[in-house]
Amino acid sequence: MARWVLSRIATGLITLLGIAIVVFLSVRLVPGQAERVLLGPLASEEDRAALVSTLGLDRDLFTQFGLWFTRVLQGDLGTSIISRQPVVDELALRLPVTASLAVLALVMALAVGIPLGIWQAVRAHRRGGAVVSRVVSGLAISVPEFVLGALVVLVFSMIPVGITIGAVTPVTENFLAGIGSLLLPALVLSVFCAAATARTTRDATLGVLIEPYIQAAKARGDSPGTIIRRHVLRNVSIPILTLAATLLAQLLGGAVIVEGLFNVPGVGSYMLRAMDRRDFAVVQAVVMFAAIVFVVASMLVELASSRIDPRVATTGDRT
């Protein structure tokens, strides 16, 4: 078990190093020079050269990466070129909003997706219900977020239902008002997550329902509800847990499009503005933050899965 845990930690660190290299090089390949964006087209060459020297952009890429990655390991994600504020401080201001939005969207998705997936599996042999559920799930997965978000903004801007679009109340100040202000963007984000959860739950449940112990439970006269509670839910929890952690990590990394549409002051909208202004430090920091969240979430899920089913760790040791 200890060997398996150490191997997962080593894999996560190697993954983060690879992501750091890709992010660093990708940001440098983005068209548009940072000094021209910051100083404008009328700035002199001397001013541009001075800014390039200040930002360290006149050094070779290997040196730039070494300095940046060393600071990252020390918890310093750099300073925003635009605001001149530490990126860590600005992320700390926006992360609670994104975290509230991500948790709310995930709760909505799980509350809909898990029962829907079980219902689809139970009714899998009924042609009408199966066709309808597959069509609905397919549409929910395939419709882009920006399309669905734009439709939601259009509809709720025309229908007076008391929900203000673009005004977000921090959950720490007023919990109910904060949840209400995040309800629409969370609804948009939860559609894909709910459909993915339903499909994963359906496939896992179908695999469990054909197991011999399910047939034995039916022979004993156990009710369908008892079978679902005692046997199905526990055995489908690992794939659902894995998917939920992946979705949460993705949402915590910043829902760029949805936050931009609904003017949510979170990590995603922060990233969007930084990309538009060529703020390299912010872009690198947000992508690295999202990568760290994803890798840590994956490791925690594997640890939790090994607790639920020790065969996970045993299989990992063999590989």
N, C-alpha and C positions, 0 to 999 in steps of 0.2 A: 504493500500500500504506500509506504513512504517513497519507494522508488518511483512508483507511478505518479505521485504528487510532484516529486522533483522533476520528472520528465515533462510534466505539463507546464510547470513554471518555466523551465528552460525553453520549451517551445514558444511560450508566450513572449519571453524576452527577445528571442530571435525574430519573432513576427513583428514586434514593435520596432526593432532596429531596421528591418526591411522596410516597414511603412515609413519610418523617419527618413530614410534615404530617398524613397520614391516621392514623398511629399516635398522634401527640400528641392529636389531636381525639378519636379513638376511646376512648382511656384516660380522658379527661375525661367521656365520656358514660356510662361504666360506672356502674350504680346503686350507691349507698353512698358516703358521704363518708369520706375517709381519716382525718380527725381523730376521727370517731366510732368507727372501727374500732380506731384506736390507743389512744385514751383510754378507750373503753368508754362505756356509756350513763349512768354515774353522774358523769362529769366535768362540771365547771362550764362555763358559757359563756365565762368569762374564760380558762380553760385551753385551751379549744378555739380561741378567737380567737388566743391567743398561739402555738399550734402552727400554725395556718393562716398567720400572719404569718411564722413561722420557715421554713415550707416554701415560702413565696412564692406561696401559692394565692390570696391576696387581690388579686393583680395581674391585669390584663386578660390574655386569652389570647394576644394578639399579643406582649406583653412576655414572658410566660412562655415562649412558643415560641422567641423570639429568644435569651433567656438560655440555654435548654436546648440549642438547636441550636449555639450558639457553643461551649458546653462540649464537645459531641459532636465538633465539628471539631478541638478541642484534645486529644481522646482521653480526656476526662472524661465518663464515662457516668452520673455522679451517685452519690449515697449511698443505700443501702437505708434505708427508713424504719423497718424492723423491727430489723435487726441493727446499724444505724449504721455499717456497714462500706462502703468503696468498692465499687461494683458490679463494677468492673474486676477487683479482687482476688478477689471471690467467683466471678466467671466463670472466672478463671484456675485456680481450684481444681477447678472442675467440668468445664471443657472437655476435659482429657485423658481423662476417663471417657467423655464423649459421643463424642469423636473415636475412641477405641478401639472403642466400640460401633458407630459408623457405618462405620468401615473394615471391621470384621469382617462386618457385615451385607452390605455391598456386595460384598466378596470372595465370600461364600457365594452371593449372588444372581448375580453374573457367572459363577461357576464352574458354576452350574446353568442359568442362562438362555441363555447363548450357545450351548452345545452343543444344548440343547433346541430353541432357535429354528431352528438349522441343520437339525436332524433333522426338525422339522416341515415346513420348506420342501422338503427333499429328498423327503419322503413326502407332499407336499401332494396328489398325485393318487391316493393310496390312501385310499379313503373311510373305512375303519375307523380307521386311525391318525389321520387328520385330525380326525375327530369327537371322539375321546377327548382329543386334545391341546387342542382348542378348549374342551371342557368343563372340563378341569382348569385351563387358563389363566383361563377366565372365573370359575371359583370362587375361584381364588387372588387375583384382582384385586378381586372384589366382596365378599369376606368382610371385615368391619371388623376393624381391629387389636385393638380391645378385646374382641371376641368370641373371636378366635383366642388372644389373650393370656390371657384368663380360662380357656379350655379347657386351655392348656398349663400354667398354674399349678395347675389342679385335678388334671390327670393326673400331673404330676411331683411333686406334694405327696403323692399316694397311692402312687406307685410308687417304692421306694427304689433310686435309680440313682446315688447319691453326689453329686448336684448340689444345692447349697443355694440356695434361692430367697430373695432379699433381702439376701444378703451378697456384696458386691462387693469383690474384691481388686484394688488398683491394678496395672496392667500393669507400671508402672515398678518395683514392689517384687518381684513374682513373675510372670514373663510367662505361664507355663503356667497357673498358678492364676488369673491375671486373665482369660485367654481363657476358661477353664472357667466362671468366674462370670458371664461375659457371653454364654455360648453360647445360653441359652434366649431372652433378649430379642432377641439378634441373629437367631436363627432366626425369631422372629415378624416382625421387621422385614423379613427377607429374602424372605418369601413373596411379598408384593406386588411387591417390586423384581425378584425372579426372573421373575415372570409378565410384568411390563412389559418386562423385557429380552428374554424369549423372544418376545414378540409383535413387538417392534421388530426383533429379529434376523430373525425369520421373514419379515416384510414386506420388509425390505431385501434378504434373500437371494433371495426370489422375484423381485425386480426385477433382480438381477444375473444370475440363471440364464437369463434370456431374452435376454441380450445376445449379439451376434454372436461376440465373442471366446470366449465359453463354448462355443458350438457349434463354433468352430474348434478349441478345445482337445479337445473330444470327438472330432472328426474325426481329430486327430493321434494319438488313442489314449491320451490322458492318463487316469490312474485318477481316480475320484471324489475320493479323498483329496488327490491332487495339485491338482486343480481347486479344491477348497475352500481349501487352504493358499495357493496362488499367486494366485488370482484373487478368490475370494469374500471372504475375511477382510479383505483390504485395502480392498475397495470398500464393505464394510458397516461399516467401523470408524468412520466419521464419525457416523452416527446413533447407534451404540452409545456412542461417546465423549460425545456430547451428552447422551444419557439418563443415563449413569453420573455425569456431573458434576452434572446436575440432582438426581439422587437423593442424591448425597453432600452437596450443599449443603442439601437438605431434612433429611437425617439430622443434619448438624452443627448445624442450627438448633435441634435438640432434638426428640426423639421423645417428646412430652409424655405421651401415653397409656401407651405401653409402659414408659417409665421410671417412671411412677407405679405401674403394676401390679407391676413387679418391684423396686420400691424402689431404683432405680439413682440414685445421687447425682450426676446429670448436669445439663446445662443445662435439659432438659425438665422434670424434677421441680422444679427451682429456679423455673422459670417458673410451674408449676402452683401452688406454694405462694404465690408473689407475687400471683397473680391472686386467690387465696382471701383474702389479707390486704390487698388493695387497695394493694400496694406499687408505686406508679406508676413509680418510678425503675427498678425491676428489670424490669417488664413492657416499658417503653419500650426499655430497653437490650437485652434479649434479642431483641425483634422487630427492632430496628435491626441487631443483630449478625447475625441470620439473613438479613436483607435484604442486608447487605454481602457476606456469604459467597455468597449466591445470585448477586448481580450480578457479583462478581469471578470466580466459577466460570464464569458464562456468557461473560464476556469472554475468559477463558483458553481455553475450549473453541473459541470462534470463531477465536482466534489459532492454536490447534493444528490446527483444521480447514483453515485457509488454508494451513498448511504441508503438510498431507497432500494437499489438493486446491486448488491456486491459483485455481481457478475460483470458489471461495467469495468471496475478496476481490474478484475482478473483478466478480462479480454485485453485491456490496455497493456498489462504486463507482458502478455504473450506477443503483442505486436511490437 
